[in-house]
Amino acid sequence: MSDASLVDRIVRAVLAQMGGGADEPPCACHSAPGGCCPDRLGRLVGHGAARFGLQAGTNLYSREIARTIDHTLLKPEATRAQIEQLCAEAREHGFATVCVNPTWVPLCAELLRGSETRVCTVVGFPLGATFPEVKAFEAARTVAEGACEVDMVLNVGALKSGDYRLCERDVAAVVEASHRGGAIVKVIIEAALLTDDEKVKACVVSKAGGADFVKTSTGFAGGGATLDDVKLMRQVVGADMGIKAAGGIRNTEDAKKMIEAGATRLGTSASIKIVRGEKVEGGY
């Protein structure tokens, strides 16, 4: 028997013993055969493997893109079952956060305990037209319940009225309440309602107030993120502040373009289709 034949027989015997033969069905986590699953790789490590070579099929999603996505469900009619499904999907795909309304924060915190996915919520949502003290209280309460990220809506009317001092106080109040509990803050500037000059002012106010991110939109004001918005926001806030592009992202190419333009976080209801490379029509 040749050396090559002997090696081939040994390899087949080992794979058969481990349950990792060529005819093994695709694993549930990636729908690809032959060793991509963490459980399978763990078995190989246990048998002494120190390095792996895998050929990824075209249906494997990008983990890098997944880790930029806030898996979002903010519809008022969302049910407990839908929130539970949202969390299960976030665990499976490794999304950065689930973004939910405040009432669902405790449930999500429990369901995602021990996972890499965090809980994000919204305050002053969706209008932003409430008192800074109220937003701060809402932020503190949600952080105490398990939120690690807070997306606040800027007081757009105050900004457009030129009351920048109120806007900065609005941001600073939420930032102080959230940072005290270890949570980060994203300020939703609702770019679709603003002129370019107002977008610049909103970014400056957000940065002055100590926010960690600026975010393009809520999705409730008739427009989502645009590449021009993201580029402008990046120019204003510099390299040391996050930018979240929300809405209008319907496929993997859209997501990549937003990231190339300067976005470091994405918010979309099309999360799963995007990471799987599927085309999405419509929807926030």
C-alpha positions as CSV (number, residue, x, y, z in Angstrom):
1,M,0.0,0.0,0.0
2,S,1.3,3.5,-0.9
3,D,2.0,6.1,1.7
4,A,-0.7,8.3,0.2
5,S,-3.3,5.5,0.4
6,L,-2.3,4.8,4.0
7,V,-2.7,8.4,5.0
8,D,-6.1,8.6,3.2
9,R,-7.4,5.5,5.1
10,I,-6.2,6.8,8.4
11,V,-7.9,10.2,7.8
12,R,-11.1,8.6,6.8
13,A,-11.1,6.3,9.9
14,V,-10.4,9.2,12.3
15,L,-13.2,11.3,10.7
16,A,-15.6,8.5,10.9
17,Q,-14.8,7.9,14.6
18,M,-15.4,11.6,15.2
19,G,-18.6,11.8,13.3
20,G,-17.1,14.3,10.8
21,G,-17.1,12.4,7.6
22,A,-17.7,13.9,4.1
23,D,-21.3,12.9,4.2
24,E,-22.1,14.7,7.4
25,P,-25.0,17.1,7.0
26,P,-24.5,20.8,7.2
27,C,-24.3,22.2,10.7
28,A,-27.2,24.4,12.0
29,C,-25.2,27.4,12.7
30,H,-23.7,28.0,9.2
31,S,-25.5,25.6,6.8
32,A,-22.1,24.5,5.5
33,P,-20.7,21.0,5.7
34,G,-17.4,19.8,7.0
35,G,-16.2,21.4,10.1
36,C,-17.3,25.1,10.4
37,C,-19.2,24.7,13.7
38,P,-17.6,25.7,17.0
39,D,-18.6,22.3,18.5
40,R,-16.8,20.4,15.6
41,L,-13.7,22.6,15.9
42,G,-13.7,22.0,19.6
43,R,-13.6,18.2,19.0
44,L,-10.7,18.7,16.7
45,V,-8.8,20.7,19.3
46,G,-9.4,18.0,21.7
47,H,-7.8,15.5,19.3
48,G,-4.7,17.7,19.1
49,A,-5.3,20.1,16.2
50,A,-3.6,23.5,16.5
51,R,-4.5,25.1,13.2
52,F,-7.5,24.8,10.8
53,G,-8.0,25.2,7.1
54,L,-11.6,25.7,6.0
55,Q,-13.1,26.6,2.7
56,A,-16.2,28.9,3.2
57,G,-19.1,28.6,0.9
58,T,-20.8,31.7,-0.5
59,N,-23.7,31.4,2.0
60,L,-21.5,32.0,5.0
61,Y,-22.3,35.4,6.5
62,S,-19.7,38.0,7.5
63,R,-19.1,37.9,11.2
64,E,-17.4,41.3,10.9
65,I,-20.6,42.9,9.5
66,A,-22.8,41.1,12.0
67,R,-20.8,42.7,14.9
68,T,-21.7,46.2,13.6
69,I,-25.4,45.6,13.6
70,D,-28.0,46.5,16.2
71,H,-30.8,43.9,15.5
72,T,-33.8,46.2,15.9
73,L,-37.5,45.8,16.7
74,L,-39.1,49.0,17.9
75,K,-42.6,48.6,16.5
76,P,-45.2,49.4,19.2
77,E,-47.1,46.2,18.4
78,A,-44.1,43.9,19.0
79,T,-45.1,40.9,21.1
80,R,-43.1,39.0,23.7
81,A,-42.7,36.1,21.3
82,Q,-41.2,38.4,18.7
83,I,-38.8,39.8,21.2
84,E,-37.7,36.3,22.2
85,Q,-37.2,35.5,18.6
86,L,-35.1,38.7,18.1
87,C,-32.8,37.6,21.0
88,A,-32.5,34.1,19.7
89,E,-31.5,35.4,16.2
90,A,-29.0,37.8,17.8
91,R,-27.4,35.0,19.8
92,E,-27.2,32.8,16.6
93,H,-25.6,35.5,14.4
94,G,-23.6,37.4,16.9
95,F,-25.1,40.8,16.4
96,A,-23.7,43.7,18.5
97,T,-27.0,44.4,20.2
98,V,-30.7,43.9,20.1
99,C,-32.4,47.4,20.1
100,V,-35.8,47.3,21.8
101,N,-38.2,49.6,23.5
102,P,-37.6,50.1,27.3
103,T,-40.3,47.7,28.5
104,W,-38.5,44.8,26.9
105,V,-35.0,45.5,28.4
106,P,-35.3,43.2,31.5
107,L,-36.5,40.3,29.3
108,C,-33.7,40.8,26.7
109,A,-31.0,41.1,29.4
110,E,-32.1,37.8,30.8
111,L,-32.3,36.0,27.4
112,L,-28.9,37.3,26.3
113,R,-27.1,36.7,29.6
114,G,-23.7,35.1,28.8
115,S,-23.8,36.0,25.1
116,E,-21.7,38.5,23.2
117,T,-24.8,40.4,22.2
118,R,-25.7,43.4,24.4
119,V,-29.0,45.2,25.0
120,C,-29.7,48.6,23.5
121,T,-32.8,50.7,24.2
122,V,-34.2,54.1,23.2
123,V,-35.2,57.1,25.3
124,G,-37.2,60.1,24.3
125,F,-38.4,58.0,21.5
126,P,-39.4,58.7,18.7
127,L,-40.0,62.5,19.0
128,G,-37.3,63.6,21.4
129,A,-39.5,66.5,22.5
130,T,-39.4,65.9,26.3
131,F,-37.5,67.4,29.2
132,P,-33.8,66.5,29.7
133,E,-34.5,65.4,33.2
134,V,-37.2,62.9,32.0
135,K,-34.8,61.5,29.4
136,A,-32.1,61.1,32.0
137,F,-34.5,59.3,34.4
138,E,-35.6,57.0,31.6
139,A,-32.0,56.3,30.7
140,A,-31.0,55.5,34.3
141,R,-33.9,53.2,34.8
142,T,-33.3,51.2,31.6
143,V,-29.5,50.9,32.4
144,A,-30.5,49.6,35.9
145,E,-32.7,47.0,34.2
146,G,-29.8,45.8,32.0
147,A,-29.4,48.1,29.0
148,C,-25.8,48.6,28.0
149,E,-26.4,51.1,25.2
150,V,-28.9,54.0,25.1
151,D,-30.1,55.6,21.9
152,M,-31.6,59.0,22.7
153,V,-33.5,61.2,20.3
154,L,-32.2,64.8,20.2
155,N,-34.7,67.6,20.7
156,V,-35.0,68.4,17.0
157,G,-37.3,71.3,17.5
158,A,-35.0,73.0,19.9
159,L,-32.1,72.5,17.5
160,K,-34.0,74.0,14.6
161,S,-34.9,76.9,16.9
162,G,-31.3,77.6,17.6
163,D,-31.5,76.6,21.3
164,Y,-28.1,74.8,21.3
165,R,-27.6,75.2,25.0
166,L,-30.8,73.2,25.7
167,C,-29.7,70.5,23.2
168,E,-26.4,70.1,24.8
169,R,-27.9,69.9,28.3
170,D,-30.3,67.3,26.9
171,V,-27.5,65.2,25.7
172,A,-25.3,65.7,28.7
173,A,-28.1,64.7,31.1
174,V,-28.6,61.3,29.4
175,V,-24.9,60.8,29.0
176,E,-24.3,61.3,32.7
177,A,-27.1,59.0,33.7
178,S,-26.0,56.3,31.3
179,H,-22.3,56.5,31.8
180,R,-22.8,56.3,35.6
181,G,-24.3,52.8,35.0
182,G,-21.6,51.8,32.4
183,A,-23.8,52.3,29.3
184,I,-22.8,54.2,26.2
185,V,-25.0,56.8,24.5
186,K,-25.9,57.3,20.8
187,V,-27.7,60.6,19.9
188,I,-30.2,60.3,17.1
189,I,-30.2,63.6,15.2
190,E,-33.0,62.7,12.8
191,A,-31.0,63.8,9.8
192,A,-34.0,63.6,7.4
193,L,-35.5,66.6,9.1
194,L,-32.3,68.7,9.1
195,T,-30.4,70.8,6.7
196,D,-26.7,70.1,6.3
197,D,-25.9,73.1,8.5
198,E,-28.2,71.7,11.1
199,K,-26.7,68.3,10.9
200,V,-23.3,69.8,11.6
201,K,-24.7,71.6,14.6
202,A,-26.4,68.5,15.9
203,C,-23.1,66.5,15.7
204,V,-21.2,69.3,17.5
205,V,-23.8,69.5,20.2
206,S,-23.8,65.7,20.6
207,K,-20.0,65.6,20.9
208,A,-19.9,68.5,23.3
209,G,-22.5,66.7,25.5
210,G,-20.2,63.7,25.8
211,A,-22.1,61.2,23.6
212,D,-20.3,58.1,22.3
213,F,-22.1,58.0,19.0
214,V,-24.2,60.1,16.7
215,K,-27.0,58.2,14.8
216,T,-28.7,59.2,11.6
217,S,-32.4,58.5,12.3
218,T,-35.2,56.8,14.2
219,G,-36.8,55.4,11.0
220,F,-40.0,57.2,12.0
221,A,-39.4,60.5,10.2
222,G,-39.7,59.5,6.6
223,G,-36.0,58.8,5.8
224,G,-33.1,56.6,6.7
225,A,-29.4,56.9,6.5
226,T,-27.6,58.2,3.4
227,L,-24.0,57.9,2.4
228,D,-23.8,61.7,2.3
229,D,-25.1,62.0,5.8
230,V,-22.6,59.5,7.2
231,K,-19.7,61.1,5.4
232,L,-20.7,64.6,6.7
233,M,-21.1,63.3,10.2
234,R,-17.7,61.6,10.1
235,Q,-16.1,64.8,8.9
236,V,-17.6,66.7,11.9
237,V,-17.1,64.3,14.8
238,G,-13.7,63.0,13.7
239,A,-12.2,59.6,14.1
240,D,-12.8,59.2,17.9
241,M,-16.6,59.1,17.9
242,G,-18.9,56.4,16.7
243,I,-21.5,56.8,13.9
244,K,-24.6,54.7,13.6
245,A,-26.4,54.5,10.2
246,A,-30.0,53.5,10.7
247,G,-32.6,52.8,8.0
248,G,-32.2,52.5,4.3
249,I,-29.8,49.6,4.5
250,R,-31.3,46.7,2.5
251,N,-28.4,44.4,1.5
252,T,-24.8,43.5,2.2
253,E,-23.5,46.0,-0.3
254,D,-25.5,48.8,1.3
255,A,-24.0,47.8,4.7
256,K,-20.4,47.8,3.3
257,K,-20.8,51.2,1.7
258,M,-22.1,52.7,5.0
259,I,-19.1,51.2,6.8
260,E,-16.7,52.6,4.1
261,A,-18.3,56.0,4.4
262,G,-17.5,56.0,8.2
263,A,-20.3,54.2,10.0
264,T,-19.2,52.0,12.9
265,R,-22.7,50.7,13.7
266,L,-25.7,49.8,11.6
267,G,-29.4,49.7,12.6
268,T,-31.8,47.8,10.4
269,S,-34.7,45.3,10.5
270,A,-33.0,43.5,7.6
271,S,-30.2,42.3,9.8
272,I,-30.4,38.6,9.0
273,K,-30.8,39.0,5.3
274,I,-27.9,41.3,5.2
275,V,-25.5,39.0,7.0
276,R,-26.6,36.2,4.8
277,G,-26.1,38.3,1.6
278,E,-29.7,38.2,0.6
279,K,-31.5,41.0,-1.2
280,V,-34.1,42.9,0.8
281,E,-36.9,45.0,-0.7
282,G,-38.3,47.8,1.4
283,G,-38.6,48.0,5.2
284,Y,-36.7,49.9,7.8
